[in-house]
Amino acid sequence: MKKNELIFNGKEKQVFATDDPDKVIFRYKDVTLAYNSIKRARFEGKGALNSQISSILLGYLNRNGVETHFIESVGESEQLCRKIEIIPLEVIVRNRICGSLAARLGIADGYRQPNTIVDLRYNNDELGDPLINEHHAVALDLVSYDELDHMFSVARNVNILLQELFHKAGIELVDVKIEFGRASDNGHIIISDEISPDTCRLWDESTGDRLDKDRFRLDLSDVVASYRSVLERLNNVIKEES
């Protein structure tokens, strides 16, 4: 597959056209952003780690019947993906309450609630990616109610599948952010962005150590080493199961 012109230069990823109009190449950068891009840094090798971790997770979901944009890795930092039309919403599945939601609710960070929470955010940097509900999303003409039901169902299924996979690697999936888009090849609403330590909270099951972007948010250091640990553990699980 030939990589052609750059068609999108994002903060953390680039997207290139290919000689197939329904396929693109994603290139992951070494940039890390937090707090609506207020905090930023560059970590050598982090883009390659996220690309490889996301390739494992999205490939695993594909094999388990969840439709994603991922096709295959084409380099340490690059993926061949299906072209999509972005839906500017984020579906967040929470197995614990952490971060900004814990602060908003006035409870301890990491509280394990009795239910699984599914939140919806409007992916809009100018507005600070606000939490919205399904009625807001429909009112903004971003999706229909049926499409939202599909997205929520997929997100819950992804949470279950990834909880099981991460548990085999000795990692707790605390929460996961999932983005969707409409595939140009068949019009289906599919997972359309990475799933990685940048978009999940991942805690070591034995020690409680954080292995995700919170290491950057909270100045805990060892960002690249933690991401590398996640990749190595997932690779070991995949090897054992193959």
Long-range contacts (C-beta under 8 A, 24 or more apart in sequence): 1-25, 1-74, 1-80, 11-37, 12-47, 12-198, 13-194, 18-80, 21-83, 21-184, 22-82, 22-83, 22-183, 22-184, 22-185, 23-71, 23-80, 23-81, 23-82, 23-83, 24-80, 24-81, 24-82, 24-83, 25-74, 25-78, 25-79, 25-80, 25-81, 26-51, 26-78, 26-79, 26-81, 26-194, 27-77, 27-78, 28-54, 28-77, 28-78, 28-79, 28-194, 32-198, 32-213, 32-216, 32-223, 34-213, 34-216, 34-217, 35-217, 36-125, 36-128, 36-129, 37-125, 39-216, 39-217, 41-216, 43-223, 43-224, 44-224, 45-224, 46-223, 46-224, 46-227, 47-77, 48-76, 48-77, 49-224, 49-227, 49-228, 49-230, 49-231, 50-194, 50-196, 50-197, 50-198, 50-227, 51-76, 51-77, 51-78, 51-79, 51-194, 52-76, 52-231, 53-196, 53-197, 53-227, 53-230, 53-231, 53-234, 54-79, 54-194, 54-195, 54-196, 55-79, 56-231, 56-234, 56-235, 56-238, 57-162, 57-165, 57-195, 57-196, 57-234, 58-191, 58-194, 58-195, 60-161, 60-162, 60-165, 60-238, 61-158, 61-161, 61-162, 61-191, 61-195, 64-161, 66-154, 66-157, 66-158, 66-161, 66-191, 67-183, 67-188, 67-190, 67-191, 68-190, 68-191, 68-192, 69-181, 69-183, 69-190, 69-191, 69-192, 69-193, 82-183, 82-184, 82-185, 82-190, 83-183, 83-184, 83-185, 84-181, 84-182, 84-183, 84-184, 84-190, 84-192, 85-181, 85-182, 85-184, 86-179, 86-181, 86-192, 87-142, 87-143, 87-179, 87-180, 87-181, 87-182, 87-189, 87-192, 88-122, 88-123, 88-124, 88-142, 89-120, 89-121, 89-122, 89-123, 89-137, 89-142, 89-143, 89-151, 89-179, 89-180, 90-120, 90-121, 90-123, 90-129, 90-177, 90-178, 90-179, 91-118, 91-119, 91-120, 91-151, 91-152, 91-155, 91-177, 91-178, 91-179, 91-180, 92-117, 92-118, 92-119, 92-120, 92-121, 92-175, 92-176, 92-177, 92-178, 93-117, 93-118, 93-119, 93-155, 93-156, 93-158, 93-159, 93-175, 93-176, 93-178, 94-118, 94-119, 94-174, 94-175, 95-159, 95-163, 95-172, 95-173, 95-174, 95-175, 96-174, 96-175, 96-201, 98-174, 98-175, 98-201, 98-214, 99-201, 99-214, 99-217, 110-174, 116-156, 116-159, 118-152, 118-155, 118-156, 120-148, 123-179, 147-189, 150-189, 151-178, 151-180, 151-189, 154-178, 154-180, 154-191, 158-191, 158-195, 162-195, 162-200, 165-234, 165-237, 166-202, 167-205, 168-237, 169-230, 169-233, 169-234, 169-236, 169-237, 170-204, 170-205, 170-206, 170-233, 171-202, 171-203, 171-204, 171-205, 171-211, 171-230, 171-233, 172-202, 172-203, 172-204, 172-205, 173-200, 173-201, 173-202, 174-200, 174-201, 174-202, 174-203, 175-200, 175-201, 176-200, 176-201, 196-227, 197-226, 197-227, 197-230, 202-230
